[in-house]
Amino acid sequence: MNMRNKLLIIFIMIGLVPVLFFAAFFFQQSKSAFEDELGKYTLEISKQVGGRLDAFVQEMERVSNIIRFNPDVQTVLYEWTEERTAPSIYAERNVRSLFENIGNFRDDFKGIFLVTDRGLLVYNGTGEVAKLNYNFSESPWYQAVKEQTSFRLNTAHPQNYVKGEEVVTFSVRLTDNREFKTKGTLLIDFTPHTILSMSENIQLGKSGHVWMMTPEGEPVVSSQQLPDWLDDEELLRKVQQEPSGFFHFEYAGVQMLAGFYTSSETGWKIIGSVPFEELAYGLYRIRTFIVVLAVGALIVIIFLATALSRMFTKPLKVMERRMVEVGKGNFETSLPVMARDEIGRLSISFNRMIAELHRMNHEVFQSQLREYQQQIHLKNTEMRALQAQINPHFLYNTLNTIACIAEVYDRDEIAEVSHSLSRMLQYSITGGLTATVEEELNHLQAYMSIVNVRFPMKLDLKLQVDPEIKRMRFMKLVFQPIVENAVNHGFAGIDQGHIVVEARLDGDTASFAFMDDGIGMTEQKLLSVQERLRAKEMDTDTNTEVNHIGLRNVYHRLYMLYGDQFSMNIWSKPQQGTKIEIRIEGGAADAKDVNRG
């Protein structure tokens, strides 16, 4: 990533991150505040319905107290027997009149009933006749009423003792104050609409509702279904365990808000729930405002960041282009100084540096050129000196051999030796420093033909050469000096010998091995040969028996040509022969300065 993009990203991050952070923080705080306020609003709605319910129960308690302490009611409880007396009949008539007077004040009354434990039924209904012989004790709801000593508002149930319509009953047990015994029950029935009307006029969003639920989780009025989300046991427990509160939840992919309140008079749960989005329209307006603000801030930040990054990077781009030109060798370029700030001072320093580099480059080039010319001259001189050590020595011995043969035998071998010698001389004095491996092998065979004339039936040469290596370029006059070293030093006192030459490719490495089965060398002599082989300076002593000039000559020439790619190893044991291996890493054709000299 270039500097301009880095600066652009940094400026955007510096400007945008705080804006996004504060926008998200402000929205989150606003959302939390809205959720709390809306939750409290939903809870307050539930409290209002609960307050209406409690007020209704308290009103019924006052009505019930008027009835339960009425003297005629007390007379009915005390005097009633199977043989009815005049006072009890008179009291029943008065109680019925009391019930009629009370019922006239409310349209939603479905009847007031006094049920004694002995079976008497005194009532005032709405024109319907009650069943005087109805057995209340068989109804589970009535059994629960008898077990309750205080006031009780019962959930909706069928009015089976009249016509069977659904009613909601307010009940209380009646006590005979003369004997202090509970002898009956007061039932005040009214329509379920009385309960439903307490929440029907409550507006909770567009689709919100308020429900009443018993502590056991059942609806108070069977015609009113509880919300589906109460089927979730966890949500139901949350409502049942706390007396009041509010909470947020997700149901069927919709965010919901619920508030609940427990009636202090009945223990019923008043629950209000509404989709959160129906009440949070103000929150969504704030969110839209924050998004618009963030987008506008982003546009401004990007514009300013682009301008600032361009202002900082434009001089650097110019400097970069000038440095590329300098890297290509153009020292005539310079930077325009457009300001006196840090970048301007850097441009001045750059121009000075280019001028100094131009001067130093010229001086270094001239110095390197002179040094390189001297090295080439030195290497060529050394190479010719090393190569010249081989030819006179062998040529001297060969000419003596030709002379002896000519004098003693007068045979055709003279022609063969002369022919082989001419080929060797031609190979040595023509061409550059390198030849193909095949040409080097031909030179070696010419040498061995002369050797076999000098020592008939004594030495056998065997070549094991990979076909693909024959065309590889390799240094001249390497094989013949190594084999000559074996001929001169490896077969003293032996009538028959064998020499094997191998040439192969091991991957990218050219490998050449020279093996003989001659007298070999002791470990001490082998170490001496290896030390002299790697000595930096050639000995001036011409005693080849001691110094192995031919082998050292080959080693130094190969090292000068191939450098660290070249390695030579020697193995030898007395009476077991000697092996010399030459390896050129990367192939012999990768020689340094192959065509020099």
N, C-alpha and C positions, 0 to 999 in steps of 0.2 A: 504494500500500500504506500502510495507516495505521500509526501509531506502535506500537500494540499488537502487530500482526503482525510488524513489524520487530524489536521487542524480543524477541518470542517466538522468532523465527528465530535472532537473535543468541545468546540464552541456550541454545537447543538446540545450535547449532553449537559454542559454547564448551564445553558439557558433553559433547556426543556425539562430536565430532571426536577429542579425545584418547582417549576410550574405544575408539572404532573403530580408531584408529591403533595403540594399544598391543595391542588384541585381534588385529588383523591381523599386527602385528609378532611377537607371541608365537606365534601360530599358524604363521607362516612359519618362525620359528626352530625351532619344535618339529617342523614338517614336514621341514625340512632335516636336523635331527638324526636324526629317525626314518629318513629316506631313507638317510642315511649308515650308520646302525647296521644297517638291514635289508640294505643293499648289502654291508656287511662280513659279515653273517651268511650271505648267499647265496654270497659269495666263499669263506667258510670251509667251507661245505658242499662246494663244488667242490674245495677243497684237500684235504678229508678223502678224497673219492673218488680224487683224484690221488695222495694218500699211499698209499692201498691199492694203487693200480695200480703205483706205484713200488716198494712193498714186494714185490709179487708178482714184478715184473721182477727185483729184486735176488735174490729167492729162486731164481728160475730161473737167474740168473747163477751162483749158488753150485752148483746142481745141474749146470749145464753145465760148470763148471770141474772138478767131480769126474769127469765123464765124459771131458772133453777131455784131461785129464792122466793118465788111467788107462793103465797099461802095456799092457794088452791092446788098448785102443783105438789106442795108438801102434803096436803090432805090426800090427794090421789095416791101418793106413794105410801102414806101411812094407813089410810082407811080401806084401801082396796082389798076385797075378798071375793070369793066366788059368789057369795050371797051379797049382792051389792046393797049398800045402805043409802039412805037419803042424803047424808052429807057427802058421800063419795060421788053420787050421781050429780048433785049440785056442783061439786068441785070440778067434775069432768066438763060440765057445760060451761063453766067459767073459763077453764083452761082452753077449751076449743075457741071461745070468743077471744081470748088473749092471742092465740095463734093467728086468728083471722085478722085481728088488728095489726099485728106485726107484719103479716104477709102483705097487707095492703100497701106498705111503704116501699116494696121492691118488686119490680116486674120479673126479675129473674128467679124468684123463688119457685120451686117445684113442690114445696110442701114442708110442713114442720110436724115432726112425729115424736110422741112420747111413748116409748116402749118400756113397759115394766118387765122385770124379770119373771113375773107370774103370767105374762102373756097379754096384758091389756094394751090396747093400741088407741091412743088419743091423737088425732091428727087434724090438720087443716090443709087441704090440697087445692088444686087448681081445677076443680070440677070433676076430678076422677075419684072413684071409690077405692079405698085401700082394702087390702085383704086382711080382715081382722084375725084370721086364724093362721097367718103366715109365720112360719118358723124362722126367725132371724138367726138363730144359733147355727143353722146349717151353712150360712154364708161366711166364707173365710174372712172377708173384710170386716164383718160384724164381730167375729171372734177377736180380731185384732183390736177393735174398738173397746170391747169389754176388758181387754187386758191393759188398756191405757187409762190411767187415772186422770190425766189432764186433758185439756182441749186438744182436738185432733182434726186436721183437715185431710180428708181421705181423697185418694185419686179417683178418677172417674170409674163408675161401675154401673151395671144395669139396675134400674129401680124395679126389681122383680116384685116387690110388695105392692106395687100400684099397677103400672102398665108395661114396664120393662124398658122404658127409655133410659138413655145414659144420663147420669147425674153425677155431680160432685157433692159430697156430703161433709158438712161440718158437724162434728159429734163431740159429746161430753157425757160422762157418767154422772147420774143424779144421785144425790145422797139424802136420805131421810134424816133431817136434822134433829128429830125427836129421838130416834134410836141410834143415830150416827152409823147407819148402814147404807151401803150402795144398793139401791133397789131398782134402778132403771137407767135408760139411756135417752138422751135428747138428740134427735137427728134433724138437721136443717139442710134440705136438699135444694140445689139450684142448678141451673143449666151449665154445661161445660163452657158455654160462651162467656160466662162470667170470668173464668180463668183466662181464656184465650184473648178476651178484650183488653186485658192488662198489657199485652205486648203488641196487639195489632196496630195500634196507632204510632208505634215507635219506628222511626225511619233510620235505618242503618245501611247507608250506601244505597245502591240501586237494587242489589239482590241479597242484602244481608237479612238475617232473621234472628229472632229471639225465641228460645225454647225453654220449657220447664221440664226438669228430670228429677226423679226420685233418687235418694242416695244409692239405691240398688242399680241405677242405670236404666230405669224404665220411664217412658213418657207419662206425664201426669194425666193427660187426656189422650185416649187411644187414637182419636182422629188426627192427632198431630204427630207426625213422624220426626224422630230425632235426626240430626244431620248424619250423613254417611261417614264422616271422618271420625265419629265416635265409635265406629266399629273397630278402629285401631286401639288395641288394648293399652298401649303406652300413652296415647293421648287421653283415653278414658281415665286411666289412673291419675294422670296429671290433674284432671278436673276433680276427681273424687277426693284426692289426698289433701288438697288445700281448700280453705274456706272461701277464698276469693283471689283473684289475680287475672293476669292476661299473658298470652304467649303467642309467638309466631311459629308457623309450621308450613310445610308444603304438602299438599294433598292433590293427587291426580295431576301433577304438573302445575298447580296453581298455588301461589303464595297466599296464605290465609292468615287472618288475625282473629283471635278469639279472646273474649273476656267472660268471666264467670263470677257468680256471687251466690252465697248460700243464705237462704232465708232463715232468719233467726227464729221465726214462729213455726215454720213447717219443716225445716231441714232440707227443703227442695233446692236443687241447683238451677239457677237462672243463667242460661248460656246464650251469649250473643256472638255470632261469627259472621265475617264478611270478607270477600276477596280484598287483599291488601291494596291492589291498584285502584279500587273504587274510592278509597279514602285518601290515597297518597298522590293525588293529582298535583298538589303543590310541590311535592318532592320531585316529581318527574319534570316539572318546569325548571326547578333548580338544576337538575341533571342536564337538561338541554342547554341551559345557560352555561354551565361549566364546560360542556363539550364544545360549544361554539367559541368560548373563550380560549380553550386549549388549542383548537384548530387555528384560531387567529394568532395566538402566541407562537405556534409552530411555524406558521408562514413568515412571521416577522423574524423569528430566530434564524430560520434557514437563510433568509435574505441577508441578514447582518453577518451570519457565519460565513456565507459564501464570499461576501465582500471583504471581510477581514482576512480569510484564508488566502484569497487571491492577492491582497495587498502584501501579505508576508511572503508568499511563495513565488510571485512573479520575478523578483530579482534572483531568487535561487534557481528558477528554471533557466534564466539567461546564463547564470554561472555554470549550470550543468551542461548546457550546450557548448559553452566555451571549453569546458574541461574535456568533453568528448573530442573536440577538435585537437586539443593539446595531446590527448591520448593517441590520436592518429599521427602525431608528429608535427602538427602545425603550431609552431611557437611564435607566429606572427600575430596571433589574435590577442585581444584585450577586452576588459569589461568596462562598460560605461558606468561612471560614478554618478548615480541619480540622487543620492542623499548623503548626509554627513552622520547618519546614525551607525549602529553596529554593522549593518549590511553594507553601507557605503565604505566604512573602514575595511571591511573584509574584501570588498572589490579592489581597493587600493593595494592591499596586501597581496591579493591574487595577481594583479598586474606585475608587481615587483617580483613575485615568485616565478612567473612565466619568463620574465626577462632573465632572471638568474639561471633558470633551467635551460634556457636557450644557449646561454654562454657555456654552462657546464656540459651540456650535451655535446656541443661542438668539440670541447676539449677532450671529453671522454672518448668520443668517436675517433678522434685523431690518435689518441693514446692506444686505444684498443686495436686500431688498424695497424699501427707499428708493431705492437706486441704480437698480433696474429701473424703478420708477415714473418717475424723472427721465428715464431714457433714452427711455421710451415717449413721454413728453410732448415731449421734444426732437425725436425723430424725426417725430412727427406734425406738430409745428410746422414743421419743415424741409420735410417733404413737401408740406404745404399751400402753403408759400411758393414752392417750386419749381414746383408745378403752377399756381399763380396767375399766374406770369410769362407763361405761354403765352396764356391766354384774352383778356386785354385787348388785346394787340397785334393778334391776328388779328381780334378782334371790331371793333376800330376800323377796320381796313382794309376789312372786309366791309361795315360800315355805310356807309362812304364810297362803296363800289362801288354799293351799292343806291341811294344818293341820286343818283349820277351817271346811272345807267341810267334811273331814274325821270324825271329832268329832260330827258334828251336823247332817249331812244328811245321811251319810252312803249310798251314791248313786254312779252310774256309772260315773258321771262327773270326779271323781277322776282319772279314767283311761285315760280319754280324755285329762285332764290337764297334766297328767304325760307324755303322749305321745307327746303332743305339746311342752312341756318344753324340753324333750330330743332332739327333732328335732332342737329347737332353740339353745340349748347348743352345739349340734354337728356342726351346721352351723357357730357358732361364733368362735369355737376353731380350725376348720380345714381349710386348704387351705391358700391362700395368702390374700392380701388386697382386691382383686376384685372377683366378681362372675358375672354370667349373670343376666340380669334384671329379667328373669323368676325365678331364684333361690331366688333373693331378694324378689320377690312378694310372693313366697311360705313361706319364713321366716315371712313376714308380716301377712299372713293368719294364720300361727301357733300362732302368738302372739294374733291375734284377737279372735281365738277360746278360748284362755285362758281368755281374757277380757270378752267375752260373758258368760263365766262360772261365773266370778266374778260379772258381772252386766248383769243378764239375760234379754233379750229382750230390752236392752237399746240402744246399738249402732249397726248401720248397716253399713257395709263396702261394697262399690261398686268400682269395678276395670274397668277402661276404657283404654285398652292397645292396641296399634297398634301391629299386629302380627310380623312385620318386626323388631321391637325393642327388642323383647324378648331374642334374642340370643346375643345382644350387651353386651360387658363386662362393668361392672360398679362397683363402690366401694361398699364393703359390709357394712351392718349395717347402712344404710341411711334411708330407708323407715320406719323401725320399730321405731327408736327414734323419728322421726317427728310425726308419728301417736300417739306414746305414749305421746308426748307433748300435742297433741290435746286432748287425753283421760283424762290426768291429769288436764289440765288447761281450756279446752274449754267447758266442760259440767257440771260444778258445779251447782247444783240445778235444773238440767233438767232431766226429766224422759226418754226422747226419743231423739236420735241424729243420724245424718248421716255423714259419712265420704266418700269422693270420691277421688280416686287416679287415675290420668291420666298419661300415658306415651306414647309419640309420637315423631316422627321425623319431624322437619321442615327443609326440605332440608338437610344440613349437620349438623344441630343443634339438639341435643337430649334435649327434654323438659319434665320435670316431675312436676306435679302440685298436691298439697294436699289441699283439701277444706273440711271445716266442717261448719255446721249450728249452732254452739254453741253460747256462750255468747259474743264472740268477745273481743276486747280491745278498750279502749279509745285511742284517738290520742296521749296523753301524754305517756301512757304506751307503745304504739306501738313504739314511738320514743326511749324510754328507752331500749326496747328489741333490736331495730336495732343498737343502739349505743353499747350495750354490746356484740351483735353478732359479730361486726367488731373490737372489742378490741383485741389488739395484745396478751395480756396475759390472761390466764384463771384465773377466781376467785378461791380463795381457799375455799370460803364459799360453803358448801354443800347443802345449802337451795335451792332446785330446783324450789320451788315456786317463788323465787325471781330471780334466775339467769338463769333458763332454760338451765341447764348444757347439757341435751341431744341435744337440738337444736344447741347450740354453739359448742358442740363436733363435730356434723356433719359438721357444717360450716367450722371449722378449718381443719378437715381431708380432705374435698373436696378441699379446697384451696391449701393445701400442695400437693395434688395429681395432680390437674388439672391446678393450677396456674391461669393466667389471662383468660383462657378459661372458667372458672367457674364464675357463678353469681347466687345470691339468693335474691329474693325479697319477701316481706311480705306485704299483704293488710289485713286490719281488721277494722270492725266497731262494736260498741256495739250492741248486740242483733241480729247481722246479720251474724256473723261467721268470720272465718279467712281463708285466702288463702296463701299458701307458694308455690312459683315457683322456680325451679332449672333449669338452662340452661347451657349446656356444648357445647360451640362453636366448630365445627369441629367433633363432635361425641364423645361419652364417651370412645370409644376405642382408642382415640389418647392421652390418659393420659401420662404424663411424669413419667418415672421411675415406670411403673406399676408393675413390678415384684420385686421391691426392698423389702428387709426386710422380 
